[in-house]
Amino acid sequence: MRFVEQFALLLTDSGMPRMSARVFAYVLADDADRYTAQELSTGLRVSPAAISGAVRHLVRIGLLGREREPGARSDTYRVYDDDVWYAITMQRQDALDRSIRFLGEGVELLDQARPGARRVRETLEYYRFMRAELPAAMQRWRVRHDELFANPLGTPNQ
C-alpha cells in the first residue's frame, strides 16, 4: 500500500485526480487480473462512491477497461494489456492527430508576425515531430520489452 500511495501521489502531481490515481496505482501494482468496485473499495479502504467516480474516469481516458462476465451481476475493471504503457501510448495517437489538425487550423487563422502565432506554430511542429517519431519509438520499445520480459520466469533476459 505504501507503493500505491506514493505512485498515486506522483500521478496526482502529473494532473490525475487523486482517487483515480489511487485506483490506477492499486490495479497496476496488485496481483489480481480483475477487480469489482467492491474489491477496489475494500483494498483502498474508501467508499464505493469514491471508487465509482474514479473507475468511470479511468475507463473514459483508457487506463482501465470495464468488463462483465456472462451471468455476473457486477462489472469488473482491469488494465487492458500486459504492456499497459504501450497500449496507452498507442491510444494517444488519435489525440495527437486531433491536436495537429486543430493547431494547424490555428496557425492558419493567426497573424504569423505575432508572438502568439509563433508559439502556436512551435507547438504544432512539436506535435508533428512527436507523432512522426512515435511509431519508431514504439517499435524500439517492443524490442526492448521482449528483451526484458519474454522470459517465462519473469527475470530479465540479459
C-alpha positions in Angstrom: 0.0 0.0 0.0 2.9 2.3 0.6 3.9 2.0 -3.1 0.3 2.5 -4.2 0.0 5.7 -2.2 3.4 7.0 -3.4 2.7 6.2 -7.0 -0.7 7.8 -6.7 0.9 11.0 -5.4 3.2 11.0 -8.5 0.2 10.6 -10.8 -1.7 13.3 -8.9 1.3 15.6 -9.3 1.0 14.9 -13.0 -2.6 16.1 -13.1 -4.6 12.9 -12.5 -7.5 13.3 -9.9 -6.4 11.8 -6.6 -8.9 8.9 -6.3 -8.4 7.9 -10.0 -4.6 7.9 -9.3 -5.1 5.7 -6.2 -7.3 3.2 -8.1 -5.0 3.0 -11.1 -1.9 2.6 -8.9 -3.7 -0.2 -7.0 -4.8 -2.1 -10.1 -1.4 -1.7 -11.6 0.5 -3.0 -8.5 -1.8 -5.6 -7.0 -1.8 -9.2 -8.2 -5.3 -9.8 -9.4 -6.3 -9.5 -13.1 -9.7 -8.0 -12.5 -11.4 -6.1 -9.7 -15.0 -5.3 -8.8 -15.8 -1.9 -7.4 -16.3 -3.5 -4.0 -12.9 -5.2 -4.1 -11.3 -1.8 -5.0 -13.2 -0.1 -2.2 -12.1 -2.7 0.3 -8.5 -2.7 -1.0 -8.1 1.0 -0.8 -10.3 1.4 2.3 -12.6 4.0 0.7 -16.3 4.3 0.0 -17.8 2.6 -3.1 -19.0 6.1 -4.2 -15.4 7.2 -4.4 -14.5 4.2 -6.5 -17.4 4.7 -8.8 -16.2 8.2 -10.0 -12.6 7.0 -10.2 -13.3 4.0 -12.4 -15.6 6.0 -14.6 -12.8 8.5 -15.2 -10.2 5.8 -15.7 -12.4 3.9 -18.2 -13.1 7.1 -20.1 -9.5 8.0 -20.5 -8.5 4.5 -21.5 -6.4 3.5 -18.5 -8.8 0.8 -17.3 -11.2 -1.5 -19.2 -14.7 -2.4 -17.9 -16.0 -5.9 -18.5 -18.8 -8.1 -17.3 -18.5 -11.8 -17.2 -21.5 -13.7 -18.5 -24.0 -14.2 -15.8 -22.2 -11.8 -13.4 -24.1 -9.0 -11.7 -21.3 -6.5 -11.4 -18.7 -5.0 -13.7 -15.0 -5.8 -13.3 -12.2 -3.4 -14.1 -8.7 -4.3 -15.4 -5.7 -3.0 -17.2 -6.3 -4.0 -20.8 -2.9 -5.1 -21.8 0.1 -6.7 -20.3 2.2 -3.9 -21.7 -0.1 -1.2 -20.4 2.1 1.8 -21.3 2.4 0.7 -24.9 -1.3 0.3 -25.2 -1.9 3.7 -23.6 0.6 5.4 -25.8 -0.8 3.9 -28.9 -4.3 5.1 -27.9 -2.9 8.6 -27.7 -2.1 8.7 -31.4 -5.6 9.8 -32.2 -5.3 12.6 -29.7 -2.1 13.7 -31.3 -3.7 13.7 -34.7 -6.6 15.8 -33.5 -4.2 18.2 -31.8 -2.2 18.5 -35.0 -5.4 19.3 -37.1 -6.6 21.8 -34.5 -3.2 23.5 -34.2 -2.8 23.6 -38.0 -6.1 25.5 -38.2 -4.9 27.8 -35.5 -1.7 28.6 -37.4 -3.8 29.5 -40.5 -6.0 31.8 -38.5 -3.3 33.7 -36.5 -1.2 36.6 -37.7 2.2 35.0 -38.3 4.0 38.2 -37.4 2.8 38.0 -33.8 4.4 36.1 -30.9 1.3 34.1 -30.1 1.2 32.7 -33.7 4.9 31.7 -33.3 4.1 29.8 -30.1 1.2 28.0 -31.6 3.3 27.1 -34.7 6.1 25.8 -32.4 3.5 23.7 -30.6 2.2 22.4 -33.9 5.7 21.5 -35.0 6.5 19.8 -31.7 3.3 17.6 -32.0 4.1 16.8 -35.6 7.6 15.8 -34.6 6.3 13.6 -31.7 3.7 12.0 -34.0 6.3 11.2 -36.6 8.7 9.7 -34.1 6.1 7.7 -32.2 6.0 4.6 -34.5 9.7 4.1 -34.5 10.0 4.7 -30.7 7.2 2.3 -30.0 8.9 -0.4 -32.2 12.1 0.1 -30.3 10.1 -0.3 -27.1 8.5 -3.6 -28.3 12.0 -5.0 -28.9 13.2 -3.8 -25.5 10.1 -5.1 -23.8 10.6 -8.5 -25.4 14.3 -8.5 -24.2 13.2 -7.7 -20.7 10.0 -9.7 -20.3 9.9 -12.5 -22.8 11.5 -14.9 -20.3 8.7 -17.0 -18.8 10.3 -17.0 -15.3 9.9 -13.2 -15.2 13.6 -12.4 -15.0 15.2 -10.1 -17.4 16.9 -11.6 -20.4 20.4 -10.2 -20.4 
